[in-house]
């Protein structure tokens, strides 16, 4: 009888976890990104499209996911001081839940008690009562001090790399790479700060299919440098021009790579040798069509090649390794090599990249870049134009590769890109190449060098 009474009492006091839908979705997506190598910019739109969330909750999921990923280094610094075991040894589910909670406490306008309670409900649902208790204890520990008190000790750290790594939530090797280029700690700080600010979607009109004026009529505002671009504060997927593939979504820096290359390019046969997922290929193919130029796109990934096919309006698309481009037996008058790179210039749009890339990756990528450069050179006609682009400012992926081309291939001339840039685009070159910075130009930190094959 007594046992039955106790069991009944426990049933009456236990409440099933009731996490709210936005935080539950944000945690599930965070798990896919951090633990299963998912990409937030691909997972989030698909998840939101499949959900029944209203606009307010969609915005909450977006900030929880992107914001937590961006700032998780900073959050880990706080949590590691509260954990009774090494933070690297704590269960991954607890780690990501606590990151999600700290982001609400420190970076969002959510009351502490609500941030803790809501996150604990997600923990109860996803990792169980015992682990949820640990999450609760850690997050309550975070709330016992203000954010100013938590980060006051940073003022005592003399090494700017260490200090900025914590304050702006970037790995130290990226901060060092930025300083190698900028040579000024104030500029480095500005570059790190802007990487943590969400980017407004940028639309692109595809010549022959839409105009920038039409984008403006939809509520967008013209970009500063690209004649085809417009910034849009709403959901691009809501626009008819986007849905019917008459216009696209593309960072203004990426648009400049395509348009500057197209301005310099010669001849009647163009190739985008690493075209996926298709932003530059879409714009280039549209420009090529208006000039009666044959355009071909090549992409190694079958899935990404399919994405390219959807936006190049019937242009030829090959699926294969760019290093084997010669097997097609065709030469071209202009080749754009938008090379695989570390992506250090697009960290505000791809937040997980900063945590995934390492110096080991850099070494492998620079070797791949050299091999793709050689393949491109081998398929370029005499008098043709080669554009070498990256969405990274890193010296090893930009200036070093350019110098290597000039040294190995005396038949190639590096063009001074300055005459081909918009007149109002200032402080945007490095050794004759275009070198954009997010904190200077409001674009991704794109790089573009252009060569002409003289003989």
N, C-alpha and C positions, 0 to 999 in steps of 0.2 A: 504493500500500500504506500509506504513512505517513498520507495523507489519510483513508483508511478507518479507521485506528486512532484518529485524533483525533475523527472523527465518532462512532465507537462510544463513546469515552471520555466525550464530552459527553452522549450519551444515558444513560450509566450514572450520571453525576453529577446530571443534571437530575431533579428530582422534581416531579411534578404538584402544584399547589396543593391543599391539603386543609383548606379552611375548615370550622369546625364549623357545624352547621345554625342554631343560634340567632343567632350573630353575622351570618351571611350573610343571614338573614331580616331582622334588625334594620337592616342596612345598606340592603337593598333598600327597606324601608319608609321609612327616613330619606330616601332619594333621592326617593321619591314625594312625601313631604311637603315637602322643601326645594326640589325642582327642578320638580315637576309640580303644585304647588298642592293636594296631597292633604291630607286631614284625618286626623290620627293616631287620633282616637277612633273613626273609621269604618273605617279601613284595618286597624288592629291586630286587633280582634275577628274580622273576616272572615278575616284571614290565619291567626290561631291556630286558628280552627275548621276551616280546610282543611288544617292541618298534622297531623303525627303526633307532635308534641313532647309530652313528659311535663310534669307541673306545674312541676317545677324549671326546665326549659328555657323554658317559657312565661313564668315570672316573670323569667327572665334577659332575654328579648326585650323584655318590657314595660319593665323598668328601663332597658335600653340605649336604647330608642326614646324614651320620654317623658323620661328623665333627660338624655339627650344634647341633645334639643331645648331643654329648659328652660335648661340650663347652657351652651349653645354660645357665648354672648357671652363668658362667663368663659374658656372653653376657647380661643376665638379670641385673646383678649388674650395668653395664654401662647404660643400657636403663632406669632403674628405677630412675636414677639421672636426666634424661632428661624429663621424662613424667610428665605432669601437673596433673596427677591423680595417685593413688596408682597402681603400676604395676600389682598387683594381681587382680585388677578390670578392667583392659584393655581387650577389646575384644580378644578372643583367636586367631582369624585369624590375627589380627594386631601383637600380640605377636610373633607368629611363623614367620610371614613375616619379622619382625624386627630382630629376631634371625638369620634368613637366611641372611639378609643384613649385619649384624655386622660380621657374620662369614667370609664373603667375604672381608670385610674391614680390619679386624684384623688378620685373620688367613690364607688368601690366597693371591696369587700374582695377584690381580685384582685391577686396578686403582679405586680410590674412586668414581669418577664420574660414571664409568661404573657399579660398584657394586650397587650404589644408583639407577641409571636409570633403570637397568635391573630388580631390585627387585620391584621398583614402578610399572613397567609394569605388573608384576605378580599380584601385589596388585589391580591394576585397573581391571584386568580380574576376579579375584576371590572374592574380597570384595567390589569393587565399588569405584567410584571416590572420595567420601568424606573421606572414611577410607584410601584410597591410599595417600591422601594429608597429613594425620597424619603420615603415614609411611615415606613419603618423608621428613617431618619436623624432625622426630626423627633421621633418618639416616644422614641427613645433619648435625644435631647436633653432631653426633658421629664423623664425619669427621673434625670437627673444632679443635679437639685436636689429637695429635699423640697417639699411643697406649702406649708409655712410659709415657706420661703425664697422661693418664687415670689411669694407675695402679701405679703411683708413691706413692699415699697415702697408698698403702699396706705396705710399709716399716715402717710406723708408727704404724701398728697394732701389738701389743705385743703378743697376744694370737695366737700360731701357728695353732690351729685348725681353727679359724676364717679366718686367713690370707690364709692358704692353701686351704680352702674351696672355696674362691673366685678365687685365682690364678690358681688352677688346676681343678676347676669346679666339685667338689665332695660334696655331703651332709656331714655335720659335723659328723654325727654318724658313717659313714664309715671311716673317718679319725681317729676318736678315736679308732675304732675297730682295725685298722692297727697298731696304736701305742701300743695297749695292747699286740700285738704279737711281734712287731719288737723292741720296747723299744728304738728307736733311731730316732730322727726327720729327720736326713739326709736320712735314709733308707725309712722312710715313704714318704718323698718327692720324692725319686726315684720311689717308687711303684706307686704313684699318677701320676707322669709324664709319665711312660710307659703305663698307662691305656689310655692315650690320643694319643698314637701312633698306627696307623693302623697296624694290624698284617698281615704278608705275609701268603697266604694260605699254609697249610701243607697237603701234600698228605700221604696216607697210603696204602701200598701194603697188600693185603689180601692173606695170605699163601695158596698155592694150586691154586690160581687164578692169581696172579701176583707177581712180585718180585721188590725189591727196585731198582735193576739194570735197570729194564724196565722203572721205573719212571725217573731215571737219564738219560736214553736214550732220554726221552721226554723233557729234558732240566731242570729238577729239580736237586737240590743239597741235598745230604744226611743230615739228621738231626744229632744233636750232640749226642743224647742219645738213641733214639728209633731205633732199627735195621730194622724197617719196614717203617720209615718215610722219607720224602723228601720235602724240601721247594720249592715252585713253584711260580714265580712272574707273571705268566700269568693267563689266565682264565681256571680254572680246567675243566669246562664244555666243553672245546675245545678238550680235550684228549679222545682218543678212549677207553682207559682203564677205565676212569670214566664213559663215556656214556654207556659202556657195563657192568658196575657194576662188574668189576674185581678188582677195587681199589676204594678208597674213599677219602674224605676230612675229616681230623681229627687232632685236635691240638696235638702236641707232648706230652703234659702233659697227655691228655686223653689216648693216646696210651700207655704211661707208666703205667697208672692205669691198663689197660687191660693186658699188657704183664707181669707185675710183679705179678698180681693176677694169671695169667695162669701158671707162673713159680712155684708158691707155691701150687696151687690147686692140689687136689688129687682125686682119684676115677674116675668113668666112667659116672657120671651124674652131669652136671653143670647147674646152673640157673642164669640168669640175671633178677632180680626181678623188676627192674624199667628201662626198656630197651630203651624207646623212647628218642630221635628220631632214635637211632640205631647205633651210632658210635662205642661204645665199644662192643655192641652185634655183629656187623659185624666182627670185628677183633677176638673176642673170639670164635664165631662160626666157623670161618675159622681155627683157631688154633685147636679147638676141633675136626674138621673133619680130620685133619692130624694125630691126635692121636687116632682116633676111639672112640671118646667120644661123648655121647649123650648131646646135648645142647638144652636148652629151654629158650625162652625169654618171659617175661611178661611185659605188658604195660597197664596202666589204660585207656588211651585215645584211642578210636577207630581210629582216624586219625593218631596218632603217631604209633599205632600198625601196621597199613598198611605200614607206612614208614619202620618199622622194618622188615616186611615180605619181602620187596624188596631187602634187603641187607644181609639176613642171609642164603641165598642159600638153602632154603627148610627146615631149622630147624623149630622145633615146636615153634609156637608163640601163647601165651594166651593173651586175652584181659580182664583185670579185675583189681580190687584193690589189690595191693600187700599185704595189711593187711589181705586179705582173701585167701592167697595162699594155706592154709591148706585144703580148700574145694576141691582141686584137688586130694587129697589123695596120694600125692607123696612126697618122701623125696629125698634130694640131697647130693652129696658128696662135692660140692663146690657151694657157693652162693655169687654172687657179688651184693651188695646193693649200687648202685650209687644214693644216696638219693636226693630227691627234696630239694633244698637249696636256699639261697639268691642269689647265683651266683656272689658273690663279687670277685671271682678269675678270672672271665672271662669278666670283664668290657670293655676291649678293643674290644672284639668281639660282645658284646651285650650292646651297649651304653645306651639304654633306661633303663636298669636294675637299674642303680644307682639312677634314679629319681623315679622309681616305688616302690622299696623295702623300707620298714620302719621297725622300731623296733617292731611294732605290727606284721608285717609279720614274723619277726625272731622268736617271741614267738610261733606262730602257726606252723611254719615249724619245730622247734625243737621238738614239741610234735608229729608231724607226723613222724619225723625221729625215735623217740623212739618206736612208734607203729610198724613201718616197721622193725626195729631191732628185736623186739620181734617176729614178724611173721617169719622173716628169721631164727631166732634161733630155732623156733618150727619145721621148715621143714629141718633142717640140721642133717645129720647122725652123729653118734659118730665117732670121728676121722676126721670129715669134716672141711673144711676151710670156714670162713666167711670174705669177704672183705667189709669194710665199707668205702665208698668214697663220697666226695663232691667236687664241683667246687667252694668252698668257704674256706678261711682260718680262718673264724671267730671262736673264742674260743668256743662259745656255740654250734657250729655245728661240731666241731672237737674234741678237747681235752676233753671237758666236756662230750661229748657223749661216748668217749672211756673209760673214768674213770667210767662212769655210768654202762657200760657193765661189766667191771671188778668187780665192787662192787656187782651188782645184780646177776651175773652169775659166781660163782667161778669155774664152770666146764669149763670155757673158759680161754685160755691162750693167752695173747697178744704177738705176735711174734715180735722180733726185725727185722725190715724190711731191715736194712742196708746191710746184705749179698746178698740180692736179687736185689739191685739197680745197675745200670751201674757204673763201677769203676770211670769214670770221672764225675759222678754226685755228686758234693760235696755241703756241707752246705744245705742239702735237707731233713733233718729229724727233727722231734720234738717228744720227748718222745717215741721213738721207731717206730713212723709212718712216712710215706713219706709226706713231706710238701714242695711243690714247690712254688716258687715266680716268677712272671713274670720278675721283675727287676734283679733277680739273675740268672735265668735259661732260660729266653726267652720263657717260656711256660705259659699256663694258670696256675693259682695258685691252683693246684689240691692237694687234701689230700687223703691219703689211709692208713688205719690201717687194719691189718690182724690178725685174731684170729683162734685158733684151738680148736675144741670141744673135750675135753679130756675124758669126760664121759657123 
